[in-house]
Amino acid sequence: MAKRNTLFIRIVEGKNLPIKDMTATIWKTLSPFWGEEYNVHLPPSFHTISFHVLDEDSLSRDDVIGKVSINKEALAAKPQGLDGWVNLTEIDPDEEVQGEIHLQISVLGDVPRILRCQVLEARDLAKKDRNGASDPFVRVRYNGKTHESAVVKKSCYPRWNESFEFELDDAPLDTPLSVEVWDWDLVSKNDFLGKVLFNIHRLQSAHQEEGWFRLVPDKPKHSQHEGTLGSLRLQLRLRDETVLPSGHYQPLTELLCQSVGPHLNGNWPDLIMLIDETTTAESRQEVASNLVKLFLGQGLAKEFLDVLFKLELDKTSEPNTLFRSNSLASKSMESFLKVAGMQYLHRLLGPLINRIFEEKKYVELDPNKVELKEAGCTGLHRVHTEAEVIQQSTSLLQSYLSELLHAIVQSASYCPVALCQAFQQLYQCVNKRFPEPEYRKVKFIAVTSFLCLRFISPAIMSPKLFHLREKHADARTSRTLLLLAKAIQTIGNLDTLTCCSKEPWMGPLQPAIQLGITQLKDFISRLVSCDNSEDLGLQQRMSLQCGSMEKEGFILLHKTKDKSMLMTSPFKKYYVTLSKDTLSYARTQHSKKSSFISLPRIRAVEKVEEKSFGSANVMQIISSRDNGLVETLYLDCKSVNELNQWLSALRKACSHNTDTMSSYHPGIYKGDRWSCCHQKDKADPGCDKTKHGVTLQEWYDPLDPDLESQLIYRHLIGVRQAMRKKYQEMIKPEEEDDRETLEGEKKLDGVTRLFSVLQDLQNSHTAVEEEEERLKNRNFLLELQT
């Protein structure tokens, strides 16, 4: 059994943001659009998610605009997710607290009774000073009396080991014990780092309690800027799932696999049809993604998509609307392309997207949007005319479009077999439903509606969302990408007349588009006629695609052995490759690997404090060698995004390691002590908790069949009553007498078994929840905080 906390995040857009730069244009600054999505795996102990909005500055430190904070309770109260606008608030230093403090609180003696508070240590405190650390001390208050600890200089992981005592007999019963942590400043006002309040009346029955307690902010203050910093539109959904052992999900998986078998053509409704009919528009994308991953893991993705294609075709009478809605079939095929075809997409579009980003040419075909100043000058400083700009833009777009079409045609030789099989099945099903010669183009449009309109074109318009680029395009490049995407959409629709009638300024591209239609039809004909007899099997292909090469790229490295003093040599640039079994690095991409780290030997993958190397994007890989000694490899990443991607990829690759560390040092051993907690013992076990479970969900992640089964179960439980009702409606009265047929018995048995399996899974979850509640009630530490 395992707990999985997954937070889906979609940062949609902002509005009414204040202008920080004098040169910023209003449309770009006040109402930005991001549309970025993230799936973050979080530990069960997380309590708040915050979004900080900043104004990027290439010359100085980025300007902070404001923040949005949402706690775990608010997310858990909305199982279907939050979607709406949230006002940005001013960042109050007294509210920016983090970390935990280790305390031992006890009641001693009878008369007089003494309250003793032993302050042991703290970890992960907020960084308040410019050196990337703080100078923390503790202030303990009770019944009007105050004690203070010593100041620990330059540390976010201080250790005090000090005790403070108070008399209990003279204090009212409801007097709380307050433990505050502050950052000491010589000149300015001390900075608040957080506090913990205890109910002493409850403590007296236990006599002594010890543990780590989360620091919380002081009472929030009213901001004078409230409502004036703009707002952020967010879509958030927290999945707090208890994943049972694999055996619990086997009956559900077997039922779903049987539902895509060859017995679909009877009169009785099957499971996939029921799921299709009862899935709402809001949950359709998630359900489709989970089903696709489950069937990919079972090697039945082609059969699953085939069932959905036939269900969609049975409901469609007008070919022009085929697969144009957001049905379960459309969403499933779209998810399938993203899961099974992302490497193909990167190979197909990568070179062209990089060329467009690097050239940054001004491209515009619409006369109403041509800006002559943006187009630059010709010889002798003469400004381009509008006709020259459009002619030059046409030539550039034709060049880009020609390169793209050539890449698409050539991709028939390396298109994944899984995609070829899916497109082949789609092509044949549509051709059977809408045969020639009356419907000559429909079978081609069915394929292009997914390949061009739902896969290639969105990736061209938003390359960052498809991991083709690290950053969004600027305004000029975005317009070029949009025009290219329009052209490929027109080619995908196999119709130049409609486009030219709606947007006549696209007319100059018509010859190139017409040629592209011919090339695309030839490509599809080759794609759907390929021989797939030597297929490795979808499950094996997916494991090869997802596991053979997880991540690679140039990065700065620094190596130290036995946690000894750092060498004086600086970081050096290496090409790092993370494969299924090893982490290796060499001076160039194609040179022989100079060093290897076996993944099972990795004990921790964690961040490093900014003050250690003067960079906020350094991580460390702690591993053991053959002789049992420990070595640490430091990686200096280019950005926080690259840092998080490497952290996530390495943690997932080492998720099954057994000899992992529960604590580590976020600093470095320099001189005669650790820079984080100032401990002098090199072998000190560590001053902060490791964060093995904090990862990002990526398209190249290995399949997780138990998690997908759990998510499908959770959805089916939610629509169980709707499925019962729909099942009764789909059974015709005259068919009641035909239940004795073998096929009818299988159909009825399958649907009945589904509800029985769901009930069994629900009973298993109930038993687990009752056990967790029983253990929770035994934890007295939770009752100490007020």
LOMI-936232 format. One record per residue (C-alpha): residue in three letters; x, y, z. Coordinates in steps of 0.02 Angstrom, whole numbers, padded with zeros to 5 digits, always signed. Layout:
alaXYZ
...
END
This chain:
met+00000+00000+00000
ala+00065+00174-00042
lys+00005+00352-00022
arg+00011+00459-00180
asn-00017+00647-00166
thr-00024+00720-00341
leu-00066+00903-00370
phe-00121+00952-00545
ile-00078+01134-00579
arg-00131+01238-00728
ile-00075+01419-00725
val-00194+01492-00852
glu-00174+01682-00858
gly-00162+01843-00761
lys-00252+02010-00770
asn-00230+02187-00707
leu-00050+02156-00655
pro+00045+02317-00613
ile+00176+02379-00737
lys+00352+02364-00664
asp+00452+02415-00818
met+00435+02585-00901
thr+00462+02507-01072
ala+00335+02366-01050
thr+00187+02364-01168
ile+00016+02359-01085
trp-00050+02206-01176
lys+00101+02104-01128
thr+00113+02158-00948
leu-00064+02179-00885
ser-00142+02019-00955
pro-00012+01882-00983
phe-00065+01708-01039
trp+00034+01555-00988
gly-00075+01400-01004
glu+00060+01293-00922
glu+00019+01127-00839
tyr+00113+01031-00706
asn+00082+00871-00609
val+00182+00874-00447
his+00199+00725-00330
leu+00202+00790-00152
pro+00235+00713+00019
pro+00083+00689+00133
ser+00155+00820+00252
phe+00137+00968+00133
his+00021+01105+00195
thr+00023+01253+00075
ile+00054+01286-00110
ser+00109+01463-00158
phe+00125+01549-00326
his+00241+01701-00334
val+00222+01817-00483
leu+00380+01908-00532
asp+00434+02032-00664
glu+00587+01961-00753
asp+00735+02080-00762
ser+00887+02029-00862
leu+01002+02158-00780
ser+00954+02159-00596
arg+00855+02053-00473
asp+00678+02010-00529
asp+00541+02120-00457
val+00410+02034-00348
ile+00231+02079-00397
gly+00133+01973-00273
lys+00082+01797-00225
val-00064+01676-00209
ser-00065+01547-00069
ile-00187+01402-00053
asn-00181+01278+00092
lys-00206+01092+00084
glu-00375+01099+00172
ala-00448+01213+00037
leu-00386+01094-00099
ala-00452+00939-00009
ala-00624+01020+00013
lys-00644+01027-00177
pro-00614+00850-00245
gln-00666+00905-00419
gly-00536+01043-00416
leu-00526+01231-00401
asp-00544+01341-00554
gly-00555+01529-00542
trp-00474+01698-00517
val-00378+01731-00357
asn-00316+01904-00307
leu-00130+01927-00283
thr-00079+01984-00110
glu+00071+02081-00051
ile+00215+01974+00014
asp+00226+02009+00201
pro+00395+01956+00273
asp+00310+01902+00436
glu+00201+01779+00338
glu+00344+01706+00236
val+00389+01570+00361
gln+00443+01392+00334
gly+00528+01249+00422
glu+00507+01150+00582
ile+00573+01159+00759
his+00619+01011+00871
leu+00555+01033+01049
gln+00536+00931+01207
ile+00403+00997+01327
ser+00374+00921+01498
val+00286+00954+01664
leu+00396+00918+01817
gly+00362+00901+02005
asp+00204+00915+02108
val+00221+01073+02212
pro+00275+01184+02133
arg+00247+01117+01959
ile+00375+01168+01830
leu+00349+01184+01641
arg+00511+01145+01551
cys+00533+01185+01366
gln+00691+01111+01289
val+00735+01191+01122
leu+00839+01065+01025
glu+00856+01117+00843
ala+00767+01183+00689
arg+00775+01146+00503
asp+00735+01228+00337
leu+00709+01402+00409
ala+00674+01549+00294
lys+00825+01641+00224
lys+00814+01822+00280
asp+00991+01886+00254
arg+01083+01928+00094
asn+01210+01789+00124
gly+01074+01659+00091
ala+01048+01611+00273
ser+00983+01682+00438
asp+01047+01713+00615
pro+00910+01625+00713
phe+00870+01629+00898
val+00718+01568+00996
arg+00604+01671+01108
val+00496+01569+01228
arg+00347+01655+01314
tyr+00232+01594+01452
asn+00121+01688+01575
gly+00206+01855+01543
lys+00384+01788+01561
thr+00507+01777+01418
his+00670+01682+01389
glu+00785+01692+01238
ser+00912+01570+01169
ala+01084+01606+01098
val+01100+01667+00919
val+01166+01542+00791
lys+01252+01639+00653
lys+01227+01605+00467
ser+01122+01448+00476
cys+00949+01390+00425
tyr+00978+01227+00520
pro+01028+01287+00695
arg+01054+01178+00848
trp+01030+01256+01021
asn+01002+01117+01150
glu+00944+01244+01279
ser+00810+01225+01415
phe+00691+01355+01488
glu+00580+01334+01641
phe+00419+01420+01698
glu+00310+01400+01854
leu+00139+01326+01815
asp+00043+01355+01977
asp+00017+01542+01954
ala-00039+01533+01771
pro-00221+01522+01712
leu-00269+01354+01634
asp-00292+01426+01459
thr-00122+01513+01453
pro-00029+01452+01297
leu+00157+01420+01281
ser+00228+01520+01135
val+00390+01470+01050
glu+00447+01599+00921
val+00597+01594+00805
trp+00678+01758+00750
asp+00821+01811+00637
trp+00939+01923+00732
asp+00997+02083+00647
leu+01131+02199+00716
val+01066+02361+00639
ser+00888+02338+00579
lys+00734+02258+00656
asn+00738+02071+00691
asp+00645+01965+00562
phe+00506+01846+00614
leu+00537+01664+00562
gly+00382+01579+00632
lys+00306+01515+00793
val+00217+01369+00878
leu+00080+01382+01010
phe+00045+01243+01137
asn-00106+01207+01246
ile-00025+01170+01415
his-00187+01107+01492
arg-00187+00960+01370
leu-00002+00932+01396
gln-00020+00904+01583
ser-00108+00737+01557
ala+00037+00673+01451
his+00175+00749+01563
gln+00302+00750+01420
glu+00297+00765+01231
glu+00437+00778+01103
gly+00432+00803+00915
trp+00454+00913+00763
phe+00327+01052+00749
arg+00288+01157+00595
leu+00320+01343+00613
val+00167+01448+00570
pro+00152+01635+00529
asp+00084+01765+00646
lys-00092+01831+00623
pro-00110+01898+00444
lys-00110+02086+00427
his-00225+02189+00317
ser-00131+02240+00160
gln-00149+02416+00094
his-00122+02346-00082
glu-00262+02217-00070
gly-00354+02205-00236
thr-00230+02318-00327
leu-00098+02190-00376
gly-00203+02100-00507
ser-00261+01921-00505
leu-00211+01749-00565
arg-00323+01618-00642
leu-00278+01445-00578
gln-00343+01270-00603
leu-00291+01155-00460
arg-00340+00978-00414
leu-00266+00877-00272
arg-00266+00689-00284
asp-00236+00609-00114
glu-00239+00426-00164
thr-00209+00269-00065
val-00144+00142-00191
leu-00178-00037-00135
pro-00068-00186-00178
ser-00079-00243-00360
gly-00187-00395-00322
his-00334-00286-00271
tyr-00343-00207-00445
gln-00322-00366-00547
pro-00511-00404-00560
leu-00547-00226-00621
thr-00405-00233-00747
glu-00463-00401-00813
leu-00641-00337-00835
leu-00583-00184-00932
cys-00470-00290-01042
gln-00615-00408-01081
ser-00722-00258-01129
val-00610-00218-01278
gly-00617-00398-01340
pro-00705-00464-01496
his-00878-00481-01416
leu-00930-00299-01435
asn-01055-00318-01576
gly-01200-00392-01474
asn-01356-00301-01419
trp-01303-00288-01236
pro-01206-00135-01179
asp-01024-00160-01133
leu-00915-00074-01003
ile-00825+00047-01118
met-00992+00105-01187
leu-01056+00136-01010
ile-00900+00232-00963
asp-00916+00335-01122
glu-01098+00377-01089
thr-01076+00425-00906
thr-00911+00523-00910
thr-00942+00710-00895
ala-00853+00840-01000
glu-00757+00904-00848
ser-00676+00736-00810
arg-00662+00667-00987
gln-00482+00718-01016
glu-00419+00639-00855
val-00521+00479-00879
ala-00458+00462-01057
ser-00276+00484-01003
asn-00294+00354-00864
leu-00378+00227-00978
val-00247+00250-01114
lys-00104+00221-00992
leu-00189+00068-00917
phe-00219-00012-01087
leu-00043+00032-01144
gly+00024-00060-00994
gln-00084-00211-01042
gly-00032-00205-01226
leu-00212-00168-01280
ala-00206+00015-01329
lys-00248-00023-01511
glu-00399-00128-01461
phe-00459+00006-01339
leu-00449+00143-01470
asp-00534+00029-01596
val-00684+00011-01479
leu-00695+00199-01455
phe-00680+00232-01643
lys-00826+00116-01678
leu-00933+00192-01539
glu-00898+00366-01608
leu-00935+00314-01787
asp-01100+00233-01735
lys-01156+00399-01661
thr-01099+00506-01810
ser-01207+00530-01963
glu-01122+00685-02034
pro-00939+00656-02083
asn-00894+00840-02066
thr-00918+00828-01876
leu-00819+00667-01856
phe-00698+00674-01706
arg-00719+00863-01697
ser-00801+00861-01524
asn-00714+00828-01358
ser-00783+00652-01345
leu-00699+00511-01248
ala-00634+00443-01414
ser-00556+00611-01463
lys-00480+00639-01291
ser-00413+00461-01283
met-00329+00472-01453
glu-00257+00642-01404
ser-00187+00570-01242
phe-00120+00419-01334
leu-00023+00531-01453
lys+00055+00626-01308
val+00103+00469-01212
ala+00164+00360-01356
gly+00217+00490-01484
met+00313+00626-01393
gln+00485+00566-01446
tyr+00422+00559-01624
leu+00356+00737-01609
his+00523+00801-01542
arg+00619+00721-01685
leu+00492+00787-01810
leu+00477+00969-01751
gly+00635+01000-01649
pro+00751+01063-01788
leu+00621+01178-01866
ile+00564+01252-01699
asn+00744+01287-01651
arg+00775+01370-01819
ile+00626+01487-01798
phe+00677+01534-01620
glu+00856+01569-01673
glu+00815+01670-01830
lys+00681+01780-01748
lys+00625+01843-01918
tyr+00480+01964-01933
val+00339+01873-02022
glu+00166+01945-02059
leu+00040+01914-02198
asp-00109+02012-02134
pro-00097+02191-02204
asn-00193+02257-02053
lys-00057+02194-01936
val+00100+02239-02033
glu+00216+02351-01933
leu+00348+02425-02048
lys+00461+02475-01903
glu+00470+02294-01846
ala+00520+02237-02020
gly+00681+02341-02019
cys+00762+02432-02163
thr+00830+02388-02333
gly+00987+02464-02410
leu+01023+02650-02382
his+00908+02649-02229
arg+00751+02639-02336
val+00602+02568-02240
his+00517+02415-02316
thr+00352+02442-02401
glu+00199+02340-02348
ala+00207+02237-02508
glu+00391+02197-02479
val+00357+02142-02301
ile+00217+02025-02357
gln+00323+01956-02500
gln+00470+01924-02383
ser+00354+01845-02254
thr+00277+01733-02387
ser+00448+01674-02438
leu+00498+01635-02258
leu+00336+01544-02220
gln+00352+01442-02378
ser+00527+01394-02324
tyr+00468+01342-02150
leu+00318+01250-02220
ser+00424+01159-02349
glu+00546+01103-02214
leu+00401+01044-02104
leu+00316+00946-02242
his+00481+00866-02292
ala+00506+00813-02110
ile+00330+00741-02102
val+00354+00641-02262
gln+00522+00574-02201
ser+00448+00528-02032
ala+00355+00381-02108
ser+00515+00281-02086
tyr+00530+00313-01898
cys+00351+00340-01841
pro+00322+00226-01690
val+00234+00064-01730
ala+00103+00101-01596
leu+00054+00262-01687
cys+00054+00176-01856
gln-00064+00041-01792
ala-00182+00168-01714
phe-00191+00274-01873
gln-00210+00118-01979
gln-00357+00059-01872
leu-00437+00232-01878
tyr-00416+00244-02066
gln-00496+00074-02096
cys-00642+00103-01977
val-00686+00270-02056
asn-00668+00201-02232
lys-00789+00062-02188
arg-00917+00183-02112
phe-00900+00315-02249
pro-00844+00220-02405
glu-00783+00288-02572
pro-00820+00362-02694
glu-00950+00468-02604
tyr-00835+00505-02456
arg-00664+00510-02536
lys-00576+00627-02412
val-00657+00576-02247
lys-00534+00437-02204
phe-00387+00557-02232
ile-00468+00696-02131
ala-00499+00576-01986
val-00311+00546-01973
thr-00260+00727-02000
ser-00387+00788-01872
phe-00278+00704-01740
leu-00106+00710-01818
cys-00111+00892-01877
leu-00250+00979-01782
arg-00227+00900-01609
phe-00042+00856-01607
ile+00075+00945-01728
ser-00016+01113-01737
pro-00034+01139-01547
ala+00150+01093-01525
ile+00200+01225-01653
met+00095+01359-01569
ser+00154+01317-01392
pro+00322+01226-01402
lys+00357+01249-01216
leu+00200+01153-01168
phe+00264+01006-01272
his+00441+01019-01199
leu+00514+01076-01365
arg+00583+01235-01286
glu+00624+01288-01108
lys+00542+01459-01123
his+00391+01534-01210
ala+00419+01624-01373
asp+00425+01814-01382
ala+00290+01911-01474
arg+00378+01907-01643
thr+00418+01721-01639
ser+00243+01680-01573
arg+00164+01764-01725
thr+00276+01664-01843
leu+00230+01502-01755
leu+00045+01547-01761
leu+00049+01579-01949
leu+00142+01415-01978
ala+00014+01324-01869
lys-00128+01401-01970
ala-00047+01337-02130
ile-00029+01159-02063
gln-00209+01165-01999
thr-00269+01212-02173
ile-00170+01069-02246
gly-00243+00953-02114
asn-00419+01005-02164
leu-00376+00962-02346
asp-00467+01120-02400
thr-00385+01280-02462
leu-00544+01369-02515
thr-00620+01382-02341
cys-00462+01457-02269
cys-00441+01584-02407
ser-00623+01638-02392
lys-00608+01668-02204
glu-00432+01740-02208
pro-00397+01800-02385
trp-00224+01864-02336
met-00170+01681-02324
gly-00190+01675-02514
pro-00003+01692-02554
leu+00026+01525-02467
gln-00108+01435-02568
pro+00011+01351-02693
ala+00121+01286-02551
ile-00033+01228-02455
gln-00103+01138-02607
leu+00062+01048-02632
gly+00063+01007-02446
ile-00108+00925-02457
thr-00045+00809-02592
gln+00111+00767-02492
leu+00011+00737-02333
lys-00111+00619-02418
asp+00034+00520-02490
phe+00114+00514-02317
ile-00047+00448-02237
ser-00064+00317-02372
arg+00112+00255-02333
leu+00082+00265-02146
val-00077+00158-02144
ser-00007+00029-02264
cys+00152-00010-02166
asp+00181-00189-02108
asn+00173-00205-01919
ser+00201-00392-01912
glu+00369-00372-01823
asp+00300-00265-01682
leu+00387-00290-01515
gly+00224-00275-01420
leu+00157-00111-01355
gln+00203-00141-01175
gln+00384-00181-01219
arg+00393-00034-01339
met+00329+00085-01206
ser+00457+00023-01080
leu+00594+00047-01210
gln+00532+00220-01254
cys+00512+00277-01075
gly+00661+00192-00994
ser+00808+00185-01115
met+00855+00369-01106
glu+00773+00468-00967
lys+00871+00632-00975
glu+01031+00705-01047
gly+01116+00871-01077
phe+01265+00982-01036
ile+01282+01031-00854
leu+01416+01096-00734
leu+01487+00964-00615
his+01592+00967-00457
lys+01646+00806-00371
thr+01702+00771-00193
lys+01740+00604-00108
asp+01705+00548+00071
lys+01617+00712+00110
ser+01791+00790+00126
met+01840+00970+00104
leu+01794+01037-00067
met+01932+01045-00194
thr+01984+01215-00258
ser+01943+01172-00439
pro+01784+01254-00505
phe+01634+01172-00585
lys+01673+01096-00755
lys+01556+01070-00901
tyr+01509+00890-00942
tyr+01378+00802-01047
val+01272+00704-00923
thr+01166+00554-00972
leu+01036+00473-00860
ser+00991+00301-00927
lys+00892+00158-00854
asp+01033+00092-00744
thr+01170+00225-00734
leu+01212+00409-00725
ser+01363+00443-00835
tyr+01456+00598-00893
ala+01590+00645-01019
arg+01667+00805-01086
thr+01566+00798-01249
gln+01407+00714-01306
his+01493+00585-01416
ser+01653+00555-01320
lys+01681+00402-01211
lys+01597+00415-01041
ser+01729+00460-00911
ser+01630+00414-00754
phe+01479+00311-00705
ile+01367+00305-00553
ser+01259+00150-00535
leu+01082+00208-00492
pro+01055+00077-00354
arg+01204+00153-00261
ile+01125+00327-00252
arg+01069+00364-00074
ala+00999+00541-00092
val+00964+00673-00225
glu+00936+00843-00144
lys+00955+01031-00164
val+01105+01130-00098
glu+01092+01294-00003
glu+01122+01449-00109
lys+01260+01514+00005
ser+01365+01356-00022
phe+01415+01398-00202
gly+01331+01566-00229
ser+01199+01486-00342
ala+01018+01441-00305
asn+01015+01301-00434
val+01140+01176-00365
met+01093+00996-00320
gln+01191+00852-00245
ile+01195+00665-00281
ile+01256+00564-00132
ser+01310+00387-00177
ser+01410+00245-00100
arg+01563+00164-00178
asp+01622-00017-00179
asn+01725+00009-00021
gly+01573+00077+00072
leu+01635+00257+00073
val+01523+00399+00017
glu+01550+00523-00124
thr+01451+00677-00173
leu+01426+00745-00348
tyr+01366+00926-00364
leu+01270+00984-00518
asp+01250+01170-00555
cys+01096+01192-00666
lys+01060+01339-00781
ser+00888+01378-00709
val+00765+01325-00575
asn+00665+01230-00707
glu+00817+01128-00758
leu+00857+01097-00574
asn+00683+01030-00538
gln+00684+00921-00694
trp+00849+00838-00647
leu+00795+00816-00465
ser+00632+00737-00521
ala+00710+00623-00652
leu+00845+00557-00535
arg+00725+00530-00389
lys+00606+00430-00500
ala+00750+00328-00571
cys+00804+00285-00392
ser+00628+00260-00321
his+00660+00075-00285
asn+00829+00099-00201
thr+00836+00019-00027
asp+00988+00101+00053
thr+00922+00280+00050
met+00959+00417+00176
ser+00821+00489+00286
ser+00919+00649+00320
tyr+01058+00747+00235
his+01158+00908+00243
pro+01096+01044+00124
gly+01262+01134+00147
ile+01443+01083+00113
tyr+01584+01029+00228
lys+01710+01171+00218
gly+01849+01211+00338
asp+01808+01108+00492
arg+01618+01109+00492
trp+01458+01094+00393
ser+01402+01261+00322
cys+01218+01224+00356
cys+01214+01175+00541
his+01395+01212+00594
gln+01421+01034+00656
lys+01605+00982+00657
asp+01577+00796+00637
lys+01598+00747+00453
ala+01495+00590+00483
asp+01348+00686+00558
pro+01190+00605+00486
gly+01114+00768+00424
cys+01008+00914+00480
asp+00863+00909+00354
lys+00741+00778+00293
thr+00768+00702+00122
lys+00628+00729-00004
his+00629+00570-00109
gly+00443+00581-00151
val+00439+00759-00221
thr+00441+00738-00410
leu+00365+00807-00570
gln+00256+00702-00683
glu+00330+00699-00858
trp+00276+00624-01024
tyr+00424+00504-01023
asp+00382+00430-00851
pro+00366+00240-00844
leu+00189+00175-00835
asp+00117+00151-00661
pro-00024+00022-00682
asp-00077+00020-00499
leu-00097+00208-00492
glu-00194+00212-00656
ser-00308+00073-00593
gln-00338+00168-00432
leu-00383+00328-00526
ile-00502+00233-00640
tyr-00582+00150-00488
arg-00603+00321-00407
his-00692+00387-00561
leu-00805+00234-00579
ile-00857+00245-00396
gly-00907+00426-00427
val-01018+00381-00576
arg-01079+00212-00512
gln-01260+00267-00490
ala-01262+00352-00660
met-01193+00191-00737
arg-01330+00087-00655
lys-01463+00204-00721
lys-01388+00209-00895
tyr-01369+00021-00898
gln-01554-00002-00863
glu-01600+00123-00999
met-01490+00034-01127
ile-01572-00135-01095
lys-01726-00143-01204
pro-01882-00228-01132
glu-01893-00350-01275
glu-01717-00409-01239
glu-01763-00467-01064
asp-01814-00637-01135
asp-01650-00660-01226
arg-01536-00666-01075
glu-01512-00853-01091
thr-01400-00833-01243
leu-01217-00861-01210
glu-01167-00690-01270
gly-01303-00608-01167
glu-01245-00701-01012
lys-01068-00639-01037
lys-01128-00461-01060
leu-01239-00463-00907
asp-01106-00552-00805
gly-00975-00423-00854
val-01079-00273-00800
thr-01136-00357-00640
arg-00958-00408-00599
leu-00902-00228-00623
phe-01015-00166-00484
ser-00959-00312-00374
val-00775-00273-00405
leu-00803-00089-00366
gln-00887-00137-00202
asp-00742-00250-00154
leu-00617-00111-00188
gln-00722+00011-00088
asn-00725-00110+00059
ser-00534-00126+00051
his-00514+00063+00052
thr-00634+00079+00198
ala-00532-00045+00300
val-00372+00052+00263
glu-00453+00218+00310
glu-00518+00147+00474
glu-00343+00086+00518
glu-00268+00256+00476
glu-00397+00343+00583
arg-00359+00226+00728
leu-00173+00264+00716
lys-00208+00449+00698
asn-00308+00453+00860
arg-00157+00382+00951
asn-00046+00525+00897
phe-00050+00647+01042
leu+00069+00767+00956
leu-00070+00827+00843
glu-00172+00881+00996
leu-00032+00988+01067
gln-00043+01124+00934
thr-00186+01249+00951
END
